[in-house]
Amino acid sequence: MKILTSVVGCLLLASIPGAEIQVLRKDSQPAVVAKLKSDEAGRFATRLADGTYVAFIQMPGLRTQVLAFDVARTAGPKQLRIPMQIGSSC
């Protein structure tokens, strides 16, 4: 299992606390493997097995972000920065 760590934020806000994140495993039968909320610094973390995933990041008033990524046994912890947008800019 690898650890996924991420920061949710935008250009005007250093971080976005309280964003809701759903991580789905992308295979023959997609399934939700994690439901998370970003902390006061916009961070969240979870353990994931090797595979291909899709994360849906939502926050009221902001556009939903969809992010596909792979977790590989030979790689270190996966770190993502997830920009959120209000309308055409943030």
N, C-alpha and C positions, 0 to 999 in steps of 0.2 A: 504494500500500500504506500502511496505517495501522499504528500500533504499539498493541498491547494491553498495558497494564501493570496488575498486580493485586497485592493483598495478601491472603493467607489468614491468618485469625486468629479468635479468639473473645474473649469477655468476660474470662475468667480468664487467658488466655495472650495476650501482646501479638502474637505471631505464631506460625505453625505451619510450621516448616521441614520439607522433605521430602514435602510433599503432592504427589500425582500428578495432573496435569491433562491431559485429552484435549480438544481443540477440534475439533468437527466442523462442516463447512459444511453448512447446512441448505438443500438445494435438491432437484431431482428425483432426484439420486443422491448422498445424503449420503456424505461421505468424511472420514476423519480428516485434518486439515491440520496439526495440531501435537500433539506429546506432550512435556510439560514437567514439571519438578519445581520446587517453590518453594525458594528459597535460605534461608540461615540467618535472614533477616529476614521470611520468608514471602512474598517477592516472586517474581514471574515475569513475563516479557515475551516477546512474539512479534510478528512482522509478519503482517498479514492484509489480503487484498484486500477491496474493498467487498463487502458481502453480509450475510446473516443466519447466525448461528452459535449453537451450543449447546456449553457447556463442562461437563464432568463433572469434579468435584474430589473426590479420594478420599484418605483417610488411615486406616490401620488404627486401629480403636477409635472412629472418628468417623463420623457420618452422611455419606453421599455427597451432595454438593450439585450441583444441576443448574441452570445459569444460561443463559438465552437472551438474546442481544443482537445489535444491528445495528452494522455498521461502514459509515460513509458517507464518500464522497469529500470532502464539504464540511465535515466535522467534524474537530476536532483529535484527538490521541491519545485512545483510549478508556481510561478508568481505572475499575476496579471494586474494591470491597471485598467480600470473600467471607467471611461468617461461617460457621464450622463449629460443629457441635453434638455433644455427647456426651449421648445420651439426650434428655431434655427441656430440659436447660440446659447451658451451657458456662461 
